[in-house]
Amino acid sequence: MRIGTEAETVRSGGRPSPPPTWRQVLRRSRRLAAMLVSVCALLGAVRLVVPAAADADSEPAGVRRQLTFLREELDDGAGDEAQRLFPEGYFFLHALYGLSWVEIGMREPVGDRSTALREARWALARLDSASGRAPFSPGLTPPYGVFHRGWSNWLRGGVLSLQPAGHRDPGEVRRFARDSGALAAAFDASQSPYLEAYPGQAWPVDSTVAIASLRLHDALLPGRFAETVQRWVREVRGRLDPRTGLLPHRADPDTGDPIEVARGTSQSLIQRFLIDIDQDFAGEQYLRFRDRYITSPLGLGPAVREYPDGMDGPADIDSGPLPLGVSLSASVVTIGAAQVHGDVPLAAALAGVSELAGLPVDTPWTKRYAFGLIPVGDAFLAWSKTARPWVAKAPPPPPAQVSGWWRGPLLSLLAVLAAAPWLPTLVRRHRRGAPSHPYPTSRPRQMN
């Protein structure tokens, strides 16, 4: 004890230093809080400036670590937890995990794709499991509905894409051809271009994914479905949402007529897949979507509205909360839509905002957003950052919509946040250093 307090005793002239007063504790706590706020603001500025998106040939930084985190979460039951949040939670989490690995594998030499192929196959097997099929009806056409069959078929085609043409697994080839044929037969027999995902319910986005998988089939195997795809595009063009000119959010399963206005959550997915179906039609649709749904709330960076400009509506489980009409989930998925259309400025801006607002936590082995509380959000972000067309050629970039100065307001806000905690201290120091009288007193007159 004497040794531990020797320095304090010397400084205090032989007497132990008194414990800090509550004012001193409060002052130190305020300084620590100010330092934390400033450091967080500085880190946010760095995340905003460092590029978060990648071109079509390079691998986005951090995605492999995201997938490591997701695999750990999936092994710990994250799929079942996601299923309790929304009807396709288990399915979507595994599907996006597998699709992200396909995207990673496509960027690697053929001989280095074993990890990507193993993980994508693992995810595909989960889609085919009882848990993956549980929310869907076996009595639909095709069985389990177009949502389950379309996304599964797209991932199955992705697994084949990772294998050299002459060395593909024969069983996987047969299954892909068989499921593609079942999808095409269902579309050919339907009066509507939009098949049912659930009994009596049809979402055009689900049929868009399924049709894209037929185009992928014809790109990998001998072509069979060109007429089905062409007829689908013609029928869709005749059933667009009259308010926006886009594919509607929901449609009548019998006629295909729109019954709900186009919405950001489904449009962000539609624009990701439509380019692999019909590149000209996709280009038209993408520009319409961008003009009506991209916004900059309070001038703080781009985001995606859930409803078209000038219209508001209720939030739901797909959109999440809608602050200022913005859907965070649609904003994340639109990163991928922008990338496949060559819209690099918008993709980079949305990715940059996600790095700031997503509160990422980095370790040498993993990366997670929102502290890892919502793994399906990590899955959508990893999948979006790796996006590129699978069938179509890279399109010419559209005219830029996002200004190169979009970071300016956000950086200014971060600068204010970094400085604000120190203002009271600076004010107090200024007051201490000021003279006690604002003007010097006059000298007394000397008497002669």
C-alpha positions as CSV (number, residue, x, y, z in Angstrom):
1,M,0.0,0.0,0.0
2,R,2.8,2.4,0.9
3,I,4.6,1.7,-2.3
4,G,1.5,2.1,-4.4
5,T,0.7,5.5,-3.0
6,E,4.2,6.9,-2.7
7,A,3.9,9.1,-5.8
8,E,0.6,10.5,-4.7
9,T,2.0,11.2,-1.2
10,V,5.0,13.1,-2.6
11,R,2.9,15.2,-4.9
12,S,0.6,16.1,-2.1
13,G,3.4,17.2,0.3
14,G,3.3,14.0,2.4
15,R,-0.5,13.7,2.6
16,P,-2.6,11.2,0.6
17,S,-4.5,12.7,-2.3
18,P,-8.2,13.1,-1.7
19,P,-10.5,11.0,-3.8
20,P,-11.8,12.8,-7.0
21,T,-15.0,14.8,-6.5
22,W,-18.1,14.1,-8.4
23,R,-17.4,17.2,-10.5
24,Q,-14.1,15.7,-11.5
25,V,-15.6,12.3,-12.3
26,L,-18.3,14.0,-14.4
27,R,-15.8,16.1,-16.2
28,R,-13.7,13.0,-17.1
29,S,-16.7,11.1,-18.1
30,R,-17.7,13.9,-20.5
31,R,-14.3,14.0,-22.0
32,L,-14.3,10.2,-22.5
33,A,-17.8,10.4,-24.2
34,A,-16.6,13.3,-26.4
35,M,-13.6,11.2,-27.5
36,L,-15.8,8.3,-28.3
37,V,-18.2,10.4,-30.3
38,S,-15.4,12.0,-32.3
39,V,-13.7,8.7,-33.0
40,C,-17.0,7.2,-34.2
41,A,-17.6,10.2,-36.4
42,L,-14.1,9.9,-37.9
43,L,-14.5,6.2,-38.5
44,G,-17.8,6.9,-40.2
45,A,-16.1,9.4,-42.5
46,V,-13.5,6.8,-43.4
47,R,-16.1,4.2,-44.1
48,L,-18.0,6.7,-46.3
49,V,-14.9,7.6,-48.3
50,V,-13.3,4.2,-48.8
51,P,-15.0,2.4,-51.8
52,A,-17.4,-0.2,-50.7
53,A,-18.5,-1.6,-54.1
54,A,-16.4,-3.5,-56.7
55,D,-16.3,-3.9,-60.4
56,A,-17.6,-7.0,-62.2
57,D,-14.2,-8.8,-62.1
58,S,-12.9,-8.1,-58.6
59,E,-14.1,-9.4,-55.3
60,P,-15.7,-6.9,-53.0
61,A,-13.7,-6.4,-49.8
62,G,-15.1,-8.1,-46.7
63,V,-17.7,-10.4,-48.4
64,R,-15.8,-13.6,-47.6
65,R,-15.7,-12.6,-44.0
66,Q,-19.4,-11.8,-44.1
67,L,-20.0,-15.3,-45.5
68,T,-17.9,-16.8,-42.7
69,F,-20.1,-15.0,-40.2
70,L,-23.2,-16.2,-42.0
71,R,-22.1,-19.9,-42.1
72,E,-21.4,-19.8,-38.4
73,E,-24.9,-18.3,-37.8
74,L,-26.6,-20.8,-40.1
75,D,-24.9,-23.7,-38.2
76,D,-26.2,-22.1,-35.0
77,G,-29.8,-22.1,-36.2
78,A,-30.1,-18.6,-37.8
79,G,-32.3,-20.1,-40.6
80,D,-35.0,-21.2,-38.1
81,E,-34.8,-17.8,-36.3
82,A,-35.2,-16.0,-39.7
83,Q,-38.2,-18.2,-40.4
84,R,-39.9,-16.9,-37.3
85,L,-39.5,-13.3,-38.6
86,F,-41.0,-13.7,-42.0
87,P,-42.5,-16.6,-44.1
88,E,-39.4,-17.2,-46.4
89,G,-36.8,-16.5,-43.8
90,Y,-35.1,-19.9,-43.7
91,F,-35.3,-20.2,-47.5
92,F,-34.0,-16.8,-48.3
93,L,-31.1,-16.9,-45.8
94,H,-29.7,-20.2,-47.3
95,A,-30.5,-19.1,-50.9
96,L,-28.6,-15.8,-50.6
97,Y,-25.7,-17.5,-48.9
98,G,-25.4,-20.0,-51.7
99,L,-25.8,-17.4,-54.4
100,S,-23.1,-15.2,-52.9
101,W,-20.7,-18.1,-53.0
102,V,-21.6,-18.7,-56.6
103,E,-20.7,-15.1,-57.4
104,I,-17.4,-15.4,-55.5
105,G,-16.6,-18.6,-57.4
106,M,-17.3,-17.0,-60.8
107,R,-14.5,-14.6,-60.1
108,E,-12.0,-17.3,-59.4
109,P,-10.0,-19.6,-61.7
110,V,-11.8,-22.9,-62.5
111,G,-9.3,-24.8,-60.4
112,D,-9.9,-22.7,-57.3
113,R,-13.7,-23.0,-57.0
114,S,-13.9,-26.0,-54.7
115,T,-14.9,-23.9,-51.6
116,A,-17.5,-21.9,-53.5
117,L,-18.9,-25.1,-55.1
118,R,-19.1,-26.9,-51.8
119,E,-20.8,-24.1,-50.0
120,A,-23.3,-23.4,-52.8
121,R,-24.2,-27.1,-52.9
122,W,-24.7,-27.1,-49.2
123,A,-27.1,-24.2,-49.4
124,L,-29.0,-25.8,-52.3
125,A,-29.5,-29.0,-50.3
126,R,-31.1,-26.9,-47.5
127,L,-33.6,-25.4,-50.0
128,D,-34.6,-29.0,-51.0
129,S,-35.0,-30.0,-47.4
130,A,-38.3,-30.3,-45.5
131,S,-37.5,-27.0,-43.7
132,G,-36.8,-25.3,-47.0
133,R,-40.2,-26.5,-48.4
134,A,-42.2,-26.1,-45.3
135,P,-43.9,-22.7,-46.0
136,F,-44.9,-23.7,-49.5
137,S,-47.8,-25.8,-50.9
138,P,-47.0,-29.0,-52.8
139,G,-50.4,-28.7,-54.6
140,L,-49.3,-25.6,-56.7
141,T,-48.1,-25.7,-60.2
142,P,-45.2,-26.3,-60.3
143,P,-45.1,-28.1,-56.9
144,Y,-44.3,-25.7,-54.0
145,G,-44.9,-22.7,-56.2
146,V,-42.9,-20.4,-58.4
147,F,-41.0,-18.8,-55.5
148,H,-39.5,-22.0,-54.3
149,R,-38.9,-23.5,-57.7
150,G,-37.6,-20.3,-59.3
151,W,-35.0,-19.4,-56.7
152,S,-33.9,-23.0,-56.3
153,N,-33.5,-23.3,-60.1
154,W,-31.5,-20.1,-60.3
155,L,-29.1,-21.4,-57.6
156,R,-29.0,-24.8,-59.2
157,G,-27.9,-23.2,-62.5
158,G,-25.3,-21.2,-60.5
159,V,-23.9,-24.4,-59.2
160,L,-23.5,-25.7,-62.7
161,S,-22.0,-22.4,-63.8
162,L,-19.1,-23.1,-61.5
163,Q,-18.3,-26.4,-63.2
164,P,-16.4,-26.7,-66.5
165,A,-18.8,-27.6,-69.4
166,G,-17.4,-31.0,-70.0
167,H,-17.1,-32.0,-66.3
168,R,-20.5,-31.1,-64.8
169,D,-22.2,-33.5,-62.4
170,P,-24.7,-35.5,-64.6
171,G,-27.2,-35.7,-61.8
172,E,-27.2,-32.0,-61.3
173,V,-27.6,-31.4,-65.0
174,R,-30.6,-33.8,-65.2
175,R,-32.2,-32.1,-62.2
176,F,-31.7,-28.6,-63.6
177,A,-33.2,-29.7,-67.0
178,R,-36.1,-31.4,-65.3
179,D,-37.0,-28.5,-63.0
180,S,-36.6,-26.0,-65.8
181,G,-38.9,-28.0,-68.0
182,A,-41.5,-28.1,-65.2
183,L,-41.3,-24.3,-64.8
184,A,-41.6,-23.7,-68.6
185,A,-44.6,-26.0,-68.8
186,A,-46.4,-24.1,-66.0
187,F,-45.8,-20.8,-67.7
188,D,-47.0,-22.2,-71.1
189,A,-50.2,-23.5,-69.5
190,S,-51.0,-20.3,-67.6
191,Q,-53.2,-17.4,-68.8
192,S,-51.1,-15.1,-66.6
193,P,-47.4,-14.4,-66.8
194,Y,-47.3,-14.5,-63.0
195,L,-47.5,-17.9,-61.4
196,E,-48.7,-18.5,-57.8
197,A,-46.1,-18.5,-55.0
198,Y,-48.9,-19.3,-52.4
199,P,-52.4,-20.5,-53.1
200,G,-54.3,-17.6,-54.7
201,Q,-51.4,-15.1,-54.5
202,A,-48.9,-14.0,-57.2
203,W,-46.0,-11.6,-57.0
204,P,-44.4,-10.7,-60.4
205,V,-40.9,-10.7,-58.8
206,D,-41.1,-14.4,-58.2
207,S,-41.9,-15.2,-61.8
208,T,-39.1,-12.9,-62.9
209,V,-36.6,-15.0,-61.1
210,A,-38.1,-18.2,-62.5
211,I,-37.9,-16.9,-66.1
212,A,-34.3,-15.8,-65.6
213,S,-33.5,-19.3,-64.6
214,L,-34.9,-20.6,-67.9
215,R,-32.6,-18.1,-69.7
216,L,-29.7,-19.4,-67.6
217,H,-30.7,-23.0,-68.6
218,D,-30.4,-22.1,-72.3
219,A,-27.0,-20.4,-71.7
220,L,-25.6,-23.5,-70.0
221,L,-27.4,-26.3,-71.8
222,P,-28.9,-26.8,-75.3
223,G,-31.7,-24.1,-75.7
224,R,-35.3,-25.2,-75.1
225,F,-37.2,-22.2,-73.7
226,A,-36.7,-19.2,-76.0
227,E,-40.4,-19.1,-77.0
228,T,-41.5,-19.3,-73.4
229,V,-39.3,-16.4,-72.4
230,Q,-40.3,-14.3,-75.4
231,R,-44.0,-14.8,-74.8
232,W,-43.6,-14.0,-71.1
233,V,-41.9,-10.6,-72.0
234,R,-44.7,-9.8,-74.4
235,E,-47.4,-10.6,-71.8
236,V,-45.6,-8.6,-69.1
237,R,-45.3,-5.6,-71.3
238,G,-49.1,-5.6,-71.6
239,R,-49.7,-5.8,-67.9
240,L,-47.5,-3.1,-66.4
241,D,-48.6,-1.0,-63.4
242,P,-50.4,2.0,-64.9
243,R,-49.1,4.5,-62.4
244,T,-45.4,3.7,-62.9
245,G,-45.0,1.7,-66.1
246,L,-43.2,-1.0,-64.1
247,L,-44.0,-4.6,-63.1
248,P,-46.6,-4.4,-60.3
249,H,-45.9,-5.5,-56.8
250,R,-48.8,-8.0,-56.8
251,A,-51.0,-9.3,-59.6
252,D,-54.1,-11.3,-60.1
253,P,-52.9,-14.9,-60.4
254,D,-55.6,-15.7,-63.0
255,T,-55.3,-12.8,-65.3
256,G,-52.0,-11.2,-64.4
257,D,-53.6,-7.8,-64.1
258,P,-51.9,-5.4,-61.6
259,I,-53.6,-5.2,-58.1
260,E,-50.9,-3.3,-56.2
261,V,-48.6,-0.4,-57.3
262,A,-44.9,-1.2,-58.0
263,R,-42.9,-1.1,-54.8
264,G,-39.2,-0.7,-54.0
265,T,-38.7,-4.0,-52.3
266,S,-39.9,-6.0,-55.3
267,Q,-38.5,-3.7,-57.9
268,S,-35.0,-3.8,-56.5
269,L,-35.1,-7.6,-57.1
270,I,-36.8,-7.4,-60.5
271,Q,-34.2,-5.0,-61.8
272,R,-31.5,-7.5,-60.7
273,F,-32.9,-10.3,-62.7
274,L,-34.7,-8.7,-65.7
275,I,-31.4,-7.9,-67.5
276,D,-30.7,-11.6,-67.9
277,I,-34.2,-12.0,-69.5
278,D,-34.4,-9.2,-72.0
279,Q,-31.7,-6.5,-72.0
280,D,-33.6,-3.8,-73.9
281,F,-36.7,-4.2,-71.8
282,A,-34.6,-4.3,-68.6
283,G,-32.8,-1.0,-69.6
284,E,-36.2,0.7,-70.0
285,Q,-37.5,-0.6,-66.7
286,Y,-34.4,0.3,-64.8
287,L,-34.5,3.9,-65.8
288,R,-38.2,4.2,-64.9
289,F,-37.4,2.6,-61.5
290,R,-34.5,4.9,-60.9
291,D,-36.4,8.0,-61.8
292,R,-39.4,7.2,-59.5
293,Y,-37.8,5.5,-56.5
294,I,-34.3,6.9,-55.9
295,T,-34.4,9.7,-53.4
296,S,-32.0,11.7,-51.1
297,P,-33.8,12.1,-47.8
298,L,-32.7,15.4,-46.1
299,G,-30.0,15.5,-48.8
300,L,-28.1,12.8,-46.9
301,G,-27.1,10.4,-49.6
302,P,-29.2,8.2,-52.0
303,A,-31.8,5.7,-50.8
304,V,-34.7,3.9,-52.3
305,R,-38.4,4.7,-51.6
306,E,-40.8,1.9,-51.0
307,Y,-43.6,3.7,-52.9
308,P,-43.1,5.9,-56.0
309,D,-42.4,9.6,-55.6
310,G,-45.5,11.4,-54.5
311,M,-47.1,8.4,-52.9
312,D,-47.0,7.0,-49.4
313,G,-48.2,3.6,-48.1
314,P,-48.0,1.2,-45.2
315,A,-44.9,-0.7,-44.2
316,D,-44.9,-4.5,-44.0
317,I,-42.5,-7.3,-43.2
318,D,-40.7,-7.1,-46.6
319,S,-40.1,-3.3,-46.5
320,G,-39.4,-2.9,-42.8
321,P,-39.9,0.5,-41.2
322,L,-40.2,3.4,-43.7
323,P,-38.5,6.5,-42.3
324,L,-39.2,9.4,-44.7
325,G,-40.7,6.8,-47.1
326,V,-37.4,5.0,-47.5
327,S,-37.0,1.2,-47.4
328,L,-33.6,0.1,-46.0
329,S,-34.0,-3.4,-47.5
330,A,-34.8,-2.0,-51.0
331,S,-31.8,0.3,-50.7
332,V,-29.5,-2.6,-50.0
333,V,-30.8,-4.8,-52.8
334,T,-30.7,-1.9,-55.3
335,I,-26.9,-2.0,-54.9
336,G,-27.0,-5.2,-56.9
337,A,-29.5,-3.9,-59.4
338,A,-27.4,-0.9,-60.1
339,Q,-24.2,-3.0,-60.5
340,V,-25.8,-5.4,-63.1
341,H,-26.9,-2.3,-65.1
342,G,-23.5,-0.8,-65.0
343,D,-24.7,2.1,-62.9
344,V,-21.5,2.4,-60.9
345,P,-22.1,5.8,-59.3
346,L,-25.4,4.7,-57.8
347,A,-24.1,1.3,-56.7
348,A,-21.0,2.9,-55.1
349,A,-23.1,5.6,-53.3
350,L,-25.7,3.1,-51.9
351,A,-22.8,0.8,-50.8
352,G,-21.1,3.7,-49.1
353,V,-24.2,4.7,-47.2
354,S,-24.6,1.1,-46.1
355,E,-21.1,1.1,-44.7
356,L,-22.0,4.2,-42.7
357,A,-25.5,3.3,-41.6
358,G,-25.0,-0.4,-41.3
359,L,-22.7,-0.2,-38.3
360,P,-20.4,-2.9,-39.5
361,V,-18.2,-4.8,-37.0
362,D,-14.9,-6.1,-38.4
363,T,-12.6,-8.7,-37.1
364,P,-9.8,-10.5,-38.9
365,W,-12.1,-13.4,-39.6
366,T,-15.6,-12.1,-39.8
367,K,-17.7,-9.0,-40.8
368,R,-21.2,-8.3,-39.7
369,Y,-23.6,-5.4,-40.0
370,A,-26.0,-4.1,-37.4
371,F,-23.9,-6.0,-34.8
372,G,-24.9,-9.2,-36.5
373,L,-28.5,-9.0,-35.1
374,I,-30.2,-9.6,-38.4
375,P,-28.2,-12.2,-40.4
376,V,-30.6,-12.0,-43.4
377,G,-29.6,-8.4,-43.8
378,D,-25.9,-9.5,-44.1
379,A,-26.9,-12.1,-46.6
380,F,-28.7,-9.5,-48.8
381,L,-25.8,-7.1,-48.6
382,A,-23.2,-9.8,-49.5
383,W,-25.3,-10.9,-52.4
384,S,-25.9,-7.4,-53.6
385,K,-22.2,-6.4,-53.5
386,T,-21.2,-9.4,-55.6
387,A,-23.8,-8.8,-58.3
388,R,-23.2,-9.0,-62.1
389,P,-25.2,-10.4,-65.0
390,W,-25.0,-14.2,-65.4
391,V,-26.5,-14.4,-68.9
392,A,-26.5,-10.9,-70.5
393,K,-23.4,-9.1,-71.6
394,A,-22.4,-6.1,-69.4
395,P,-24.6,-3.2,-70.7
396,P,-23.4,0.3,-71.4
397,P,-23.7,2.5,-68.3
398,P,-26.8,4.6,-68.1
399,P,-26.5,8.4,-67.6
400,A,-25.3,9.1,-64.1
401,Q,-28.0,10.2,-61.7
402,V,-26.0,10.6,-58.5
403,S,-23.7,13.6,-58.2
404,G,-20.0,13.0,-57.4
405,W,-20.5,15.3,-54.4
406,W,-23.1,13.1,-52.7
407,R,-20.8,12.5,-49.8
408,G,-20.5,16.3,-49.0
409,P,-23.6,16.7,-46.7
410,L,-22.9,13.5,-44.9
411,L,-19.2,14.4,-44.3
412,S,-20.3,17.8,-43.1
413,L,-22.8,16.2,-40.6
414,L,-20.0,13.9,-39.4
415,A,-17.7,16.9,-38.9
416,V,-20.3,18.6,-36.8
417,L,-20.9,15.5,-34.7
418,A,-17.2,15.2,-34.1
419,A,-16.8,18.8,-33.0
420,A,-20.0,19.2,-31.0
421,P,-19.0,17.4,-27.8
422,W,-16.0,19.7,-27.5
423,L,-17.8,23.0,-27.8
424,P,-18.8,23.3,-24.1
425,T,-15.1,22.8,-23.1
426,L,-13.9,25.4,-25.6
427,V,-16.5,27.9,-24.4
428,R,-15.5,27.4,-20.8
429,R,-11.8,27.9,-21.6
430,H,-12.6,31.0,-23.6
431,R,-14.5,32.5,-20.7
432,R,-11.7,31.8,-18.3
433,G,-9.2,33.5,-20.5
434,A,-11.3,36.6,-21.1
435,P,-10.6,39.8,-19.0
436,S,-12.9,40.4,-16.1
437,H,-13.9,43.8,-17.6
438,P,-14.7,44.3,-21.2
439,Y,-12.9,47.6,-21.3
440,P,-9.8,48.8,-19.4
441,T,-10.5,51.2,-16.5
442,S,-9.3,54.8,-17.0
443,R,-6.3,55.9,-15.1
444,P,-6.8,58.4,-12.2
445,R,-5.8,61.9,-13.1
446,Q,-2.5,62.8,-11.4
447,M,-2.4,66.0,-9.5
448,N,0.3,68.5,-10.0
